[in-house]
Amino acid sequence: MRMLQTAPARRRARRIRPARSIVAAFAMAIAVGTGLLMLPISARSGEVTEFFHALFTATSAVCVTGLTVVDTATHWTPFGQVVIMLLVQLGGLGIMISAATIGLFLARKMSVASRLTAAMEAGTVRFDDVRGLARRIVLISLLIEGMTFLFLAPRFAWGYGYDLGEAAWLGLFHSVSAFNNAGFALFSDNLIGFAADPFICLPLCAAIILGGLGFPVLMQLRREFPHPLRWTMNTRIVLSATIVLLAIGTLYIGALEWTNPRTLGAYDPWARVLIAFFHSVQTRTAGFNSVDIGRMHDETWVGMDVLMYIGAGPAGTAGGIKVTTFAVLWFILLTELRGEGSVHIFGKRLSRAVHRQAISVVLLSIAGIMASTIALMLITGQGLGKVLFEAVSAFGTVGLTTGITYDLPPAAEMILVLLMFIGRLGPLTIGSAFALRDRRTLYEFPTERPAIG
């Protein structure tokens, strides 16, 4: 009898522990980062940085967002900037490793064939080879960051006259920030001074896109890039959605801002195309900006809100609800319009459990954004357009801003801190929690259908 009582308790403990561990790890990293940033050595003034400013910056770094309430270039010393870079690296790698670890944890519940497929896609031979998996993630991250650094550092040195040491530091910081989709920059105007320079903007875009694809996609492309028929549904969705959304974002931003003299209109046509593409990439949840976002049209903000909300691929360094969640809802809609009985994506039937997970993530995220937007409007007195943009940017861990972040009161800063934290961990932990709580029922209630629409 005792065995019957303790075994379920153990199973429940094992089920709950992964999500709790992830939340605790991120919270601990934010707490340590806040303490380090409050040290006098971290600020150029030599004084202790205000708690809320340090907390906001640490949260933004660990959650790889990029929103700031103080100027990264002028407020923080090199020590403080190194702390921010390390927090960004830790946050980016931690998210990928945590997602892959949960995937392996869930694989224990699958059949032998499903376990083998999950192990192959995760890039590990054994289910318990978490350290080997983490090692692969770290190596891929460092490789992409290193390649980005090799493009940026020489350009800063030879194109803009920085000495080799400073050019190397600029290249390193922005490479780490780009791959981890953070958006922190060491220039007071972010990257506005490099808006028309493809040798700065394009390497950053490449690192951002690769980081946003997600570890499972990167691993499968490394193994089977020449064999697209072997790609999983996840890989196909992420790649297809990424290409489509990047193209739509470029066309949308370019069309609306083409003649705006305060943004794209101040540059020649080729530079306008580059800037439009650059900002479409940033909505993948990166957060750099090469023109003043606050001077864009309200209509442009709305479109960027949608793109930031969608985000990029799962188990990567990007945020948002993820392109896979958006794609699932899109195919569910198409299935309903066609009157079909089941959802099919790329020749495979979609599990009904995924329907519930996708809808739950979307509804919960919308509720969080709307509640935060209303609270921010009441606290700040700002209009809907700017506040909604800020809330979506925080939840999607994007880091783009219309310029109101610096003037926010502590209460508003705390709302954005919570949004960044929930946005980074929410979809992941909520999705995992639903998967882990899948349980069988021994009975069903009578079926009845209410009127819809």
N, C-alpha and C positions, 0 to 999 in steps of 0.2 A: 504493500500500500504506500509505503514511503517512496518507493521508486516511482510510482505513478504520479506522485505529487512533485517530486523534485525534477524529474526529466523534462516536463513542459517548462518549468521555471528556467532550467538551464537553456533550453532551446530559445525561450523568449529573450534571455540575456544575450545569447549569441546573436540573435537577430537585431537587437537594438544597438549593440555595442559599436558596429562600424559607423553608423551615422553620428552617434554621439562623439566618437573619437575624432571624426573629421571636424565637427563643429568646435570641439574643445581645442584641437590643434590650431585651427585658424584664429580662434579667440586668444589663445596663448601667444601666437606670433604677433598679433595686433597689440597686445598688452606690452610685450617686450619692445616692439618697435616704437610704441608711444613713449616708453621710458627712455629709450636711447635718444629719440628726437627732442625730448625735453631737456637733455643735458646742455649746459652752456656751450660745450664744445661743438654742438650741432648747429648753432645759430651764429651768423656773422656778427650780430650785436654783442655776443658774449653773454647774453642773458638767457634765462630759462624761457623757452617757448610756451605760450599759453596752452593749457591742457587740451582744450577743445581743438585747437589748431594741430597739435601734435597727434591727437587721436584721429582726427579727420585724415591727415596725411598718411599715417600708418595704415589705416583701414583702406584708403584708396590704393596704397602700394600693395598690400597683401592681397587685396581683392582685385588687383591689376586693373584698376579703373582709370586713374589719371586725373580725376577732379582735384583741384587744389584750392585752398583758401589763403595761401601765401605764395609768393613768387619763388618757384624752385631754384631759379638761377641766382637770385639776390638774397633770399632769406637764409638759405642753408649753406653751411661751410662745405668744403670737400668731404669732411667726415660725415656730415648729415646727408649729403648726396649719395655717398657710398652706402649708408644705411638704407636709404630709399631704394637704391638699385638692388641690394641684397634682399630686401623685403619683396620687391617685385619678382626676382628670380625664385625665391622661396614660394611665393604665392602661385606663380605659374607652374612650377614643377609639382608643387603639392596638389594642385587641382588635377593634373594629369595622372599622377601616381595614385591619388585617392580614387579617381574614376576607374582606373584599370584594376585596382585592388578590389573594389566592390564588384566589378565584373567577374573577377575570379571567384569571389565569395559566392556570388549567385550561381556560378557554373557548377558548384557542388550539387545543386538541386536538379541538374539536367541529366539527360540520358548520356550514355557513353559517347554516342555520335555527336551530341550537342556539346559535350564537354570538349571533345577533340576539336570541333569547329571553333569554339570560344578560345581555346588555348592557342590555336593557330593564328587566329585574328589578333589576339593580344600579344603574339610574338614570344610566347613562352612554351617550353617543352613540358614542364611539370606544373600542376595546379598550384603547388606551394612555392614556386620559384618567383616569389614577389621581388626578392632582391635582384634577380636577373632582369626582371621586367623593369624595375626602377632604373637599373643601370642602362638599359637600352633607351629609356626615355631621356635620361640625362645626356647620353651621348648624342642623340638626335638633336636635342635642344642646343647643346654646345656647338655642334657642327653647323647648324643654321645660323646661330648667333655669330660664330666665327667667320662664316662666309660673308655675312652682312657687314661685319666689322672691316673686312678686307676691302669692301667697296667704299665704306664711309670714311674711314680714317685718312686714306690718301686724298680723298676729295676735300676734306676739311683742311688738310695741310697744304696741298698744291693749288686748290681752287680758291681758298679764302685766307691764306696766309697765316694760319695757326701754326705754332711750333709743334714739333713732332709729339712731345709729351701731351700737350693739350689736345691735339688732333686725335691721338690715341684714346684719351679719356672720353672725348665727345663721341667717337666712334663706338667705343665699348658701351657707354651708358645708353645711347640711342638704339644700339643693336639689341641689348637686353630688353629695353622698354618696348621695342617693336615686336619681337618674337612673342613676348608675353602679353601682347595686346594691351599694354599699360597706358601709353600716351604721355608719360612724363617726358618733358624736354628741358634742356639746360639753357634755354633762351627765353628771355622775358616775353617775347611775342610768339612763343612756341616755335613753329617752323615757317612763319610768314616770310622771313627773309630768304627762304629757299623755295618759294612757291613755284618758280619757273625753272628750277634746276632738276632735271630728270635723274642726274647722277646721285642726288640725295633722296628724292622722293620715291623713285622706283625700287631701289633696294629695300627701303623701309616698307613699301607696299608688299613686296615679295615675302619678307619676313612675317608681316602681319597675316597675310593670307595663309602661309604655311602653318603658323601657330594656330590659326583659327580652324584649320581642317580637322584637327584632333589626332591623337596618337594612334587609334586603330586605323584610320585612313592612311596616315603617313607610313605605318608599318606595312600595310598591304600594298601600297604603291611601291615601296622599296622592294618587295618580293615579286610582285606580279604586275608591274606597270605595263609590260607588253601584252598582257593577257586580260583585257577588260571583261571578257565573258566569265572570268573567275571572281570578279569583284563581288563583294557582298552587297546586300541591299543598302546597308548603312553607307558604304563607300560611294555607291552610285547616287544615292540621294544627296549626300554632302557635296560631292563634286558638281552635280547638275545644278543644285540650288545655289551654290556659291557662284557659278558662272552666270546664271540667270540674274541673280540679285545684284551682282557687281555691274552687269550691263544695264539693268534697269536703273540702278542708282546713278550711274554715270550720265545716262541720258536725261534722267529727271533733274538732277542738280544742274547739269549743263544747260538744259533748256530754260529753266526758271531763272538762273543767275547769269545767263550769257550776256545780257545787256545791262546788268546791274553795275554801275560805275564804282560801287563801294566794295565789290567782290571780284567776280570774273571779268567784268567789263573793263577793268583797268589793265588787262593783259592782252597780248596778241593771241590769235586764234589757237595756235598749237599749245600755248601755255594754258589757255582756258580748258582745253580738253584734258591736259595733264592734271589741272587743279580739280576738275569735276571727277575724274577717275580717282584721284587721291582721296577726296572726301567720301566717295562711295566706299572705298576700302576702309576708311576710318569708322564708318557705321557698322563694320563687322565687329566692333567693340574695341577699337584701338584708341582713338582719342586725340591723335595729333590734329593740328589744323594749320593750313597754309594761307588761309584768309580769315578775316574776322567773322566768326559764326554769328555774332550779334548783329551784323549788318546784312545778313541774308533776309530774304522775304519770309513772311510768316508761312506761306505755302510750302516753301522749301523745308522749313522746320517740321511741318506735319509729315512730309514724306520721309525725312530723316528719322522722325520718331518711329515710324513703322519699321524701317530698316534696322534701327538700333534695338527695337523690341524683339525682332526675329533673331538677331545675333548670327552666330556661325555654328561650327560643328561641335558635337558633344565630345567629352573626354579630351578637350584641348585647353587652350589658354583664353578662349573667348567666352563671352557671357550671352545674355539674352535667353529666350526660351529654347533656342537652338533650331537650326534649319530643319532638322529631322522632325521635330514637333510640328513645325509649320507645314512641312510637306505631308505629314500624316493627316492633318486636318484638311488640307487641300484635296487629297485623294479621297477622303471620306465625303467631302462635298461633291466631288465629281461622281462618286458612286451613287449618292442619293439622287443627283440630277438625272443619272442614267437609269435609275430604278433597279440597279443590280443588288444582289443579295450579300455579297462580300466584297471587301476592298482588296484590289490587286495592285501591286507596285512592281514594275519591272519583271513581270511574269511570275510573281510569287504572291501568295495570299497573306494578308496582314493579320496578325493575331488580334482577336477582339480585346484582349487585355491591354494592348497598346492604345486602343481607342480611348479607354477610360483614363489611362495615364496622361495622354496628350491633352484631353479635355480638362482634366484636373489641374495640370500645370498651368494651362492658359487662364482658366478662371481664377485660380489663386493669385497669379501674377497680376492680372488686370485689377483684381480687388486691392492688392497692395499698392499698385501705382495710383489708382484713383483716390484711395484714402490718403496717401501721402501728398498727392497733388492738392487736394482740398485743404489739408493741414498747412501745407507750405503757403498757399494763397492767403489763408487766414493770418499766418504769422508774418509774412513779408509784405503783403499788400500788392504783390506783383500780379501781372496779368496772366491769363491761362496759358498763352503760347509759350512764354519763357519758363514758367514753373513746370508745365508738363514736359517740356524738353529736358529740363534739369532732372526731373524725377525719372523719366525713361532712361536718360543717360546714366544715372546712378544705378538703377535696377539692372540695366543691361551691362553694367561695368564698362561703359564706353569711355567717359571722360570728356566728351565734347560739352561745351557750355556756351550759353549766350552772353556770358559776362557777369551774371548776378552772383556767382559763387563767393566772390571776395567780400561781398557786403552782407552775407547772411548772418543772422543772429545765432547764438549757440543752440537754441531750440531747433532751428531749421537745419543747422549742421548735423545735429544728432539724428534727425529724420533721414537725411541723406546717408549718414553712417549706417543706419539700420537697413536702408534700401540697398546699399552696396553689399553689405554682409548677406542679406537674404537673397539678393540677386545672384551673388556668386555661389552660395551654397544651396539656395532654395530648390531650384529645379532639379539639381542632382540628388539631394537628400530626399526630396519629396518623391521623385520618381523611384528611387531605390526603396523607400519605405513602402510604397504601394506594391512593388514587386516582392518584397520580403513578407508582406502581410497577406499574401495570397493564401486563402484557406478554403478547404472544402466544406460545403454545407450538406446536411443529410436530408434537407427538405427544401421545397420551393413554394412561394406564395402563388395564388392564382394570378394569371396574366391579365392586365387591363391596359388600354392605350388611351392617354389623354389627347385632346386636340392640340396640335402643334402649329404655330404660325397664325 
